[in-house]
Amino acid sequence: KNKLLNLIKKLELTLSNIKRPWPDTAHFTLAMLYIDIGKSQIGYNILQDVLNDYPKHSMALLNSGNFHFLREDYKNALKFYNIAIKQLKYQHEHEHEHEHEYEYEYEPSNESASESTLIPTDEYLNCAMTMCNVAQCHREREEFHKAEITFEEIIVYLKQAKIFKVLPSSPSTDSYHRGLELFANINLFAIK
């Protein structure tokens, strides 16, 4: 914990010498360090500063949702999670219009997958994880039908990754992917 506190002090000192808006990675890292040492309210406040400067910062949105989820404030958690999912799914849509390797768009209502675009691995897996968080919010709110639909969407989303080889095959990626798929299937079974 002392190492983290020292790191926080150094990062705060560095950031204090930089004109705002601060670089999003440094600012986000500071928020996560506070959360890691158990000062989640300070971390959350910094996440909100990140979102003021970078409103589409998907990881700040996701972690803001986590903050509310842990406090059983599922309404606000859902708000942040849904915005994060939108950002994770579409943030590279225009940025890489001519780079076919990074194009992917998932339409939950379209059960037949189409190979249109791919998004980078981190965003893809973070999106699936955030969808799991949305389903859990619905489950906690006893909105079982919405939870069931969301878990089914996660399973389709993850199957599309396999069909179209969206994710590069590596032991860690494969393991994380299988873990998310198993989590969604177990929760779907429990809800039914």
N, C-alpha and C positions, 0 to 999 in steps of 0.2 A: 504494500500500500504506500510506503514511503517513496518508492521509485515512481509510482504513478503521481503522487503529490508533487514531486520534483519536476516531473515531466509537465504537469499542468502549469506550474509556476513559470517554467521556461517558455512554454507555448504562449501563455498569457503575456509575458514580457515581450516576446517577439511580435505578437499581434498588436500590442499597444503601440508599437513603433511603425505600424502600417496603417495607411489611410483606409477607411471603410469604403466600399465593402471589402471585407477580408476575403482571402481565397477560400472558396467553399470547402475544400478538403481540410484545411487547417481549422477552420471554424467548426466544422462537423466533428472533427477528431476531438477538439476540446470538449464538446458536448458529450461525446461518448465516454471520454475519460472521467468526467464528473459522474456519469451514470455508473461506470465501472467501480467507482469508489463508494457508491451508495448515496450520492448526492443527486438523486434523480430529478428533484424539482429544479435545481440549478441547471442540470443538463437539459431538461425540457425547455427552460427559458432560453437557453442558448440555441436549441433547435428552432425555436420560434424566431430568433434573430436570423438564423440561417435562412429560414423560409421567407423572412421579410426581404432579404437580399437576393435569394434564389428560390422563388416560389415553386419551381418545378423540381426541386431537389428530392428525388424519389426516396433516398435513404433517410433523409430528415423527416419526410412524410411518414414513412414506415415506422420509424422509431417514435414519432409523436403518437402514432396509433398505439404502439406498444405501451407507452406511458399511460394512456387512458385505459387500455385493456387491463393492465395490472391494477388499476383502481376501480375496476368493474364499471367503468363509464363506457359502455359498449356503443352508445350512440355516437359519441365523439371519436371513439376508436374507428368505427365504421367510416366516418367522414374522412379521416386521414388515410385509412387503408384504401378506400375506393379511389381517392385522388392519386395515391402512390401507384396503384395498379395501372391507371390510365397513363401515368408518366412512364412506367416501366415498359408498357406495351408499345408506346408510340414515340418515345423520345428520340429514337433513331430513324423514324420514318422519313423525315425530310433531310436529316443530316446526311444520310447515306442513300439518297435516291438512286444514284448510279452504281452503287456497290451492292450487287445482288446477294453477296454472302451475308449481309447484315439486315436483310429484309424479312420481317415476319409479322403477320397480323393475325390475331386470334379472334374469331367471332363466336362467342359462346352459343348463339342461336343456330349456327351452322354446324350440324352434326358431322357432315362430311368434310373432312379436312382438305384444304387445298394448299398446295405448295406455292405460296405467294412470296413471303418474306421471312427472314430470320432475324432474331435479335441476339446480341451477344449473350454468352452463357450466364454471366453474373446476373444480368437483367432478367433473363428467362427464369432462372431458379429463384431469384428474389420475388419475381412476380408470382410464381407458383406458391411460394411460402406465404406471401401476403394474401393470396386467395384462401389459403388454409386459415389464416387469421380471421378473414371475413367470415368464413364458415363457422369458426369457433364463436365469434360474436353472435351470430344468428342462433347457434345452439344454446349459448348462455342466456340469450333473451327468450328462449323457448320458441323460437321461430324455426321449427324443425323442418318445415317444407323448404324454406329458403336455404337452410343449412344443407339439406339433402341435394338441392339443385346445385349449390356451389361446390360441394364435394364431387358431384358428378362432372361438373365443368373442369375441375382440377384434373380429374382422371383423364378426360378427353384431351386437355391441354398437354399433359405429360405424355400421353400416347402419341400425340402429334410430333412431339420432340423425337420420339423413337422412329416413327414412320419416315419423317423427313430428315433424320439425322441432324437436327438443329444443334445438338450439343456435341462437342468433340468428346470422343470416348477417352476417359482417363479413370483410374480407380476412384479418385475423390468425387468426380462429377457423377460417375455411374452410381456410387454409393449414396450420394445426396439425393439423386433422382429417384432411386429405389426407395429410399426412406420417405420421401414426400409422397410417393405413390402408395406405399404401404399405409402411411398415416391417413391419407384420404380414404382408402378402401376400408380400413378398420372403423373409422368414424362414420362412414356411409353405412356400413353394416350395423353399427350400434344405433344409429338413428332409425333405420328401417325396423 
